[in-house]
Each structure stands twice: as structure tokens, then as C-alpha cells.
């Protein structure tokens, strides 16, 4: 019985690895490492990304750093992944005291639920700038 369970676990684990090859995650601004500008008076930022190639259950982990200090963490589980998954996470930055010259780093990764393997990563850098003219 123990051998049957071991074989089943190995087959399931190998299936997880083989089916998840080719997964990718892209933020709405472009490739990983892209920079965008965010006004220092921004209260909330909507991080958006698209995950493609998923065929096994996974979790999207979003870590948000302000000047290198972890300020926010979001986990979202996708049990039955579609061919294209649109991830969206509002990040409340109202209390962070953003100043021009600061950097907010959004690190997203796709992690398999079975083995915990990282299948895809994305990094977006938000350069904090002075507020622009208000348009009403």
C-alpha cells in the first residue's frame, strides 16, 4: 500500500512539473523589470497581470515593497486554471507616506500548489513622482 501511494505521489508530482512548463506572467505595463510612474498622492494602485500556460492548480503570490520594505502581501489560489487568467489586486498605499524618488516594487510569482515550485515570476517597479496637475 505504501508503495502504491508513493508511486501515485511521484506520478502526480511529475505531472505537475510537466504540465506547468511554459507558464508565464506579464504585468499590464510590459515585460518583467518594467518601470512605471506613480504619483506620490496615489491612494491605491491596481496591480494587474495575465497568467498564461497554466494547466495545474497554482497560487499567485504578490509581494509589494516600499523602498525595500515589505508593505503588502496577497495570495490568490487558482484551482482550475483557464488558458489565460487575469489577476487583479488593489494595493492600498494611503498610509505609506509616498514621496517623489521612492520606489514601490511589485513582485508576483506563480507557485504550484502540489510541489510549491515557482513556475513564473514578474517584477514591476513603480517610480514615485510629484503629483501632476489635477484634471476634473
Backbone bond lengths (Angstrom), bond angles and torsions (degrees), N, CA, C in turn:
res aa  C-N    CA-C-N  psi(-1)  N-CA   C-N-CA  omega(-1)  CA-C   N-CA-C  phi
1 X - - - 1.445 - - 1.524 110.63 -
2 X 1.335 116.25 -43.20 1.462 119.29 -179.36 1.528 110.67 -62.51
3 X 1.339 116.50 -38.25 1.463 119.54 179.96 1.522 110.88 -66.06
4 X 1.321 117.24 -38.38 1.464 120.70 178.81 1.524 110.78 -63.25
5 X 1.325 116.06 -42.17 1.454 119.92 177.98 1.522 111.56 -64.89
6 X 1.320 115.81 -40.04 1.464 120.29 179.16 1.524 110.72 -64.18
7 X 1.319 116.80 -45.07 1.468 120.83 179.03 1.522 110.14 -62.97
8 X 1.329 117.49 -43.03 1.465 120.85 179.04 1.526 110.73 -62.06
9 X 1.325 116.69 -42.48 1.466 120.15 178.74 1.519 111.14 -64.08
10 X 1.308 117.89 -40.87 1.471 121.12 178.90 1.523 111.41 -65.60
11 X 1.319 116.59 -44.12 1.468 120.08 179.54 1.526 109.75 -63.29
12 X 1.328 116.98 -44.72 1.467 120.99 -179.94 1.525 110.07 -64.16
13 X 1.321 117.10 -42.31 1.462 121.19 179.17 1.519 111.86 -64.90
14 X 1.325 117.69 -42.71 1.464 120.72 177.99 1.518 111.03 -67.49
15 X 1.318 116.93 -35.40 1.467 119.96 176.18 1.517 109.60 -63.31
16 X 1.328 116.88 -39.82 1.466 121.49 178.30 1.515 110.29 -58.95
17 X 1.322 116.62 -44.31 1.461 121.11 -178.77 1.528 110.98 -68.36
18 X 1.333 117.08 -46.16 1.466 119.08 -175.44 1.522 112.54 -70.23
19 X 1.326 118.20 -38.52 1.454 120.09 -177.82 1.521 112.58 -73.84
20 X 1.315 118.30 -24.76 1.461 120.68 -175.63 1.520 113.05 -89.27
21 X 1.311 117.41 -4.44 1.461 118.89 178.20 1.518 109.04 -61.62
22 X 1.304 117.00 139.89 1.452 120.98 178.95 1.516 114.25 89.95
23 X 1.321 118.37 6.81 1.464 119.81 176.24 1.513 109.06 -71.23
24 X 1.324 115.27 149.56 1.456 120.32 -179.27 1.521 109.01 -148.03
25 X 1.333 115.64 153.34 1.456 121.58 176.35 1.523 107.91 -135.86
26 X 1.326 116.21 132.10 1.469 122.40 -179.77 1.521 108.95 -132.21
27 X 1.340 116.05 130.13 1.467 118.93 175.24 1.526 108.54 -77.23
28 X 1.317 116.88 167.62 1.471 120.41 -174.76 1.522 113.82 -70.16
29 X 1.337 117.54 -10.91 1.461 120.88 -179.54 1.525 113.32 -93.22
30 X 1.327 117.50 -14.64 1.459 119.09 179.19 1.516 112.54 142.39
31 X 1.310 114.53 -152.94 1.460 121.80 -177.95 1.526 111.22 -68.21
32 X 1.314 115.83 163.23 1.457 121.38 175.83 1.525 109.46 -58.32
33 X 1.320 116.00 136.68 1.458 121.47 -178.12 1.515 113.82 97.27
34 X 1.324 116.07 -2.71 1.465 121.94 179.41 1.526 110.76 -65.09
35 X 1.333 115.66 147.78 1.466 122.63 174.22 1.527 109.08 -109.55
36 X 1.320 115.50 145.09 1.451 121.44 171.51 1.526 107.26 -134.76
37 X 1.308 116.87 165.43 1.458 121.03 178.55 1.524 109.42 -107.62
38 X 1.339 114.66 136.06 1.455 121.58 179.39 1.521 107.37 -130.08
39 X 1.315 116.13 132.73 1.461 121.66 179.87 1.526 110.56 -67.74
40 X 1.328 116.18 144.94 1.468 120.92 -178.80 1.526 112.64 -67.55
41 X 1.328 118.23 -14.37 1.460 119.77 177.61 1.540 112.77 -96.03
42 X 1.332 116.35 12.74 1.460 121.46 178.23 1.524 110.20 -67.53
43 X 1.317 116.06 127.83 1.472 121.31 179.46 1.525 112.13 -90.35
44 X 1.337 115.72 -36.77 1.459 121.22 -177.81 1.520 108.67 -144.37
45 X 1.326 116.38 140.01 1.459 122.15 179.10 1.522 107.65 -120.52
46 X 1.316 117.07 131.40 1.457 121.51 179.45 1.529 108.69 -95.39
47 X 1.347 115.98 103.84 1.465 120.35 175.48 1.526 106.77 -81.33
48 X 1.335 115.45 128.14 1.453 121.03 179.24 1.517 109.56 -131.39
49 X 1.321 115.13 141.11 1.463 120.64 179.01 1.519 109.09 -149.74
50 X 1.311 114.91 161.55 1.450 122.33 177.20 1.516 108.32 -119.41
51 X 1.332 115.92 128.78 1.463 121.96 177.16 1.528 107.05 -106.83
52 X 1.325 116.17 128.72 1.460 121.02 179.27 1.528 109.85 -125.72
53 X 1.320 114.76 156.79 1.459 120.74 174.56 1.511 114.81 83.58
54 X 1.313 118.60 6.99 1.457 120.27 -178.87 1.514 112.59 -79.47
55 X 1.322 116.18 127.91 1.459 120.67 177.42 1.522 111.49 -127.82
56 X 1.318 117.09 -2.68 1.464 121.90 177.52 1.530 108.23 -126.97
57 X 1.310 116.52 160.35 1.464 120.75 179.15 1.527 109.94 -60.62
58 X 1.326 115.65 139.41 1.463 119.92 179.99 1.520 110.60 -148.29
59 X 1.306 114.27 171.27 1.460 121.66 176.55 1.522 107.67 -125.40
60 X 1.323 115.60 137.95 1.461 120.91 173.35 1.522 106.28 -97.95
61 X 1.322 115.47 126.10 1.456 121.71 179.82 1.524 107.02 -114.63
62 X 1.331 116.62 121.34 1.467 121.46 177.64 1.526 108.40 -114.72
63 X 1.333 115.31 119.07 1.461 121.82 174.68 1.520 107.08 -109.46
64 X 1.341 116.61 134.83 1.456 120.73 -179.11 1.525 108.38 -122.93
65 X 1.340 115.44 124.98 1.451 122.33 -177.60 1.529 110.21 -115.39
66 X 1.329 116.62 136.67 1.460 122.11 172.79 1.524 106.44 -110.37
67 X 1.332 116.02 113.31 1.470 122.05 -176.61 1.523 111.62 51.07
68 X 1.335 116.40 41.64 1.457 121.80 175.17 1.517 115.52 86.08
69 X 1.323 118.63 -1.26 1.463 122.02 -179.30 1.528 108.69 -106.44
70 X 1.343 116.24 126.16 1.457 120.22 179.81 1.526 110.11 -62.34
71 X 1.337 116.13 122.28 1.463 121.61 -177.99 1.527 112.68 -115.78
72 X 1.335 117.63 -23.73 1.459 120.15 -177.87 1.519 110.03 -151.10
73 X 1.327 115.04 149.15 1.459 122.18 178.40 1.522 107.72 -142.15
74 X 1.330 116.78 132.18 1.457 121.40 178.54 1.515 108.55 -133.99
75 X 1.325 116.09 135.11 1.466 122.56 176.78 1.520 108.38 -121.15
76 X 1.325 116.11 133.01 1.464 120.53 176.35 1.517 108.44 -134.93
77 X 1.328 116.56 126.59 1.456 121.86 -177.98 1.525 110.26 -97.73
78 X 1.335 115.23 135.29 1.462 122.10 177.69 1.531 106.32 -120.50
79 X 1.331 116.17 102.36 1.462 120.05 -175.73 1.521 112.90 -81.12
80 X 1.327 117.05 -39.02 1.470 122.25 179.66 1.520 108.16 -120.91
81 X 1.330 117.03 83.97 1.466 119.46 -173.04 1.525 113.37 -69.49
82 X 1.329 115.17 132.21 1.466 119.52 171.79 1.534 108.56 -78.64
83 X 1.326 117.94 171.00 1.476 119.59 178.52 1.530 112.43 -58.24
84 X 1.339 116.30 -35.74 1.462 121.41 177.24 1.530 107.13 -130.68
85 X 1.326 116.05 123.93 1.461 121.23 -179.87 1.523 108.69 -115.00
86 X 1.331 116.18 126.36 1.462 120.80 179.74 1.532 108.57 -98.05
87 X 1.326 115.09 115.15 1.466 121.90 -178.98 1.520 108.90 -100.40
88 X 1.318 115.87 136.41 1.457 120.92 -179.19 1.521 108.20 -142.17
89 X 1.334 116.36 131.47 1.461 120.43 -178.98 1.525 109.96 -143.83
90 X 1.346 117.34 113.50 1.471 118.72 174.47 1.529 109.24 -74.86
91 X 1.331 116.20 132.34 1.462 121.80 -179.88 1.523 108.13 -113.11
92 X 1.329 116.04 115.61 1.467 121.98 -179.26 1.533 108.33 -78.58
93 X 1.335 116.52 114.25 1.462 122.03 -179.14 1.522 111.71 -115.34
94 X 1.322 117.83 13.54 1.462 122.37 -173.92 1.523 112.97 -59.97
95 X 1.313 118.24 -34.04 1.469 121.09 -175.14 1.528 113.53 -97.78
96 X 1.317 118.07 6.97 1.462 120.71 -173.98 1.522 113.51 -81.73
97 X 1.304 119.35 -16.39 1.458 121.16 -178.16 1.522 112.33 66.36
98 X 1.315 116.73 48.90 1.467 121.30 -179.27 1.517 110.87 -62.10
99 X 1.337 115.25 136.58 1.469 121.54 177.61 1.525 108.93 -131.14
100 X 1.332 116.42 150.10 1.468 118.94 176.34 1.537 109.98 -54.27
101 X 1.321 115.44 135.82 1.458 121.42 -177.60 1.520 113.24 99.20
102 X 1.337 117.32 -16.79 1.464 120.83 176.60 1.520 109.76 -70.20
103 X 1.328 115.26 165.11 1.460 121.51 174.82 1.516 109.09 -131.04
104 X 1.325 115.86 134.09 1.459 122.10 172.71 1.529 105.88 -113.67
105 X 1.322 115.85 125.46 1.460 121.57 -177.21 1.522 109.41 -111.61
106 X 1.328 115.87 125.87 1.458 122.88 177.67 1.528 106.90 -105.75
107 X 1.332 116.81 115.59 1.465 121.79 178.45 1.520 108.29 -113.60
108 X 1.324 115.63 114.15 1.461 121.00 178.75 1.520 108.83 -112.45
109 X 1.319 115.33 142.03 1.464 119.21 174.93 1.520 109.31 -142.77
110 X 1.327 114.44 150.59 1.450 122.54 177.23 1.526 106.12 -105.98
111 X 1.335 115.33 120.49 1.460 121.78 -174.85 1.527 109.24 -119.91
112 X 1.322 117.32 127.76 1.464 121.45 177.41 1.514 110.95 -65.19
113 X 1.321 116.91 138.61 1.464 120.74 -179.06 1.520 112.76 -73.52
114 X 1.322 117.93 -29.21 1.463 120.30 -175.06 1.528 111.70 -75.97
115 X 1.307 117.55 -54.49 1.462 121.01 -174.66 1.522 113.51 -107.04
116 X 1.313 117.40 -9.08 1.463 119.77 -178.92 1.519 113.41 75.66
117 X 1.326 117.13 15.38 1.460 121.08 -179.85 1.531 110.14 -74.74
118 X 1.331 116.24 140.02 1.463 121.20 176.80 1.530 107.91 -83.85
119 X 1.333 116.22 119.85 1.460 121.52 -177.36 1.523 113.26 -97.56
120 X 1.320 117.45 -26.79 1.462 119.91 -179.32 1.524 108.74 -157.86
121 X 1.339 115.67 150.31 1.463 120.87 177.70 1.524 109.68 -136.52
122 X 1.315 115.04 157.71 1.456 121.54 177.05 1.520 108.25 -149.99
123 X 1.323 116.15 139.99 1.462 121.54 176.91 1.521 108.06 -129.00
124 X 1.330 115.37 131.33 1.464 122.39 175.72 1.517 107.50 -124.52
125 X 1.325 116.41 128.50 1.459 121.85 178.22 1.527 109.00 -104.11
126 X 1.323 116.25 124.68 1.460 121.15 175.90 1.521 107.80 -104.49
127 X 1.322 115.79 114.14 1.465 121.47 176.92 1.527 107.12 -86.97
128 X 1.331 116.41 122.91 1.452 121.12 -176.07 1.529 108.96 -83.84
129 X 1.333 115.27 128.16 1.468 122.43 -175.32 1.537 109.11 -123.21
130 X 1.342 116.55 163.42 1.471 119.62 176.42 1.530 110.07 -61.12
131 X 1.332 116.69 154.89 1.468 118.52 179.34 1.517 111.01 -65.43
132 X 1.317 115.14 143.61 1.456 121.12 177.92 1.515 110.39 -88.99
133 X 1.304 116.81 178.73 1.469 119.44 177.80 1.516 110.37 -64.33
134 X 1.301 116.21 141.06 1.460 121.51 179.75 1.528 109.17 -77.70
135 X 1.314 116.52 138.14 1.454 121.78 175.00 1.515 107.53 -119.30
136 X 1.316 116.26 129.10 1.463 120.18 -177.68 1.499 110.82 -116.89
